[in-house]
Amino acid sequence: MNETPPQLRVRDLQKSYGNNAVLRGLNVDIQAGEKIAIIGPSGSGKSTLLRILMTLEAPNSGDIQIDGESIWTMPNGDGNKPADEAHMRRMRSRLGMVFQHFFLFPHLSVRQNLTLAPRLVNHVTSEIADETAMQLLEMVGMEAKADAFPAQLSGGQKQRVAIARALAMQPDIMLFDEVTSALDPELVHEVLAVLRKLASASDMTMLLVTHEMNFAREIADRVLFFDGGVILEDGPPEEIFTNPTHQRTQEFLKTVLEA
């Protein structure tokens, strides 16, 4: 049993949209440096968890802590109160997220997309921001496109720039939400190659919502199977993919792998 306190702790997380309960008391602990693949059917709460972590959505109840500090509440005397914007901004700065649809600024060059937030938010000098941007673009194989604009890039290239842009903020935890699902099939491999490189070379904690089962099996330390707003199964990739405990997991994997 791991005695190290988790970097990320989720407790009894609940989220509903009207009468639709998307998360139903979610609980999970994630250690620093773990690579977590999150799989499951559409609507099972995978992306909702990431959006709540990034404070893009508010939970109905429950708690999320990073290194023992709550994202959504802050100390108030002997108790807690709802977090103010400054607290949430500080907590949010510890996380980076890459979405399905890139969200690059179309009027900025690739280089400018990477340097804008470090300069404005982290108050990094232009020289350091530019140097870091070029190092990250080299890592994702996009240094030759530093002065191109998003409209001049393929979908795979845009997603690689989006990954570099998130890394430019130097987060402790990286969240990836189905980052290949909007790409043409022939472009998927170039983005997965970047994620493989990042997973193997970095000690950064990574949570990846993905439908790429072979990729999840290859890079993850643990696989979480979501169904109906809870984590139905949590274990090493070999265990989840080879000998899943729950019938629902077996059915899901059979359908996905046959497809």
Buried (B, 14 or more C-beta within 10 A) or exposed (E): EEEEEBBBBBBEBBBBEEEEBBBBEBEBBBBBEBBBBBBBBEBBBBBBBBBBBBBEBEBEEBBBBBEEBBBBBBEEEEEEEEBEEEBBEEBBBBBBBBBBBBBBEEEBBBBBBBBBBBBEEEEBEEEEBBEBBBBBBEBBBBBEBBEBBBEEBEBBBBBBBBBBBBBBBBBBBBBBBBBBEBBEEEBBEBBBBBBEEBBEEBEBBBBBBBBBBEBBBEBBBBBBBBBBBBBBBBBEBEBBBEEBEEEBBEEBBEEBEEE
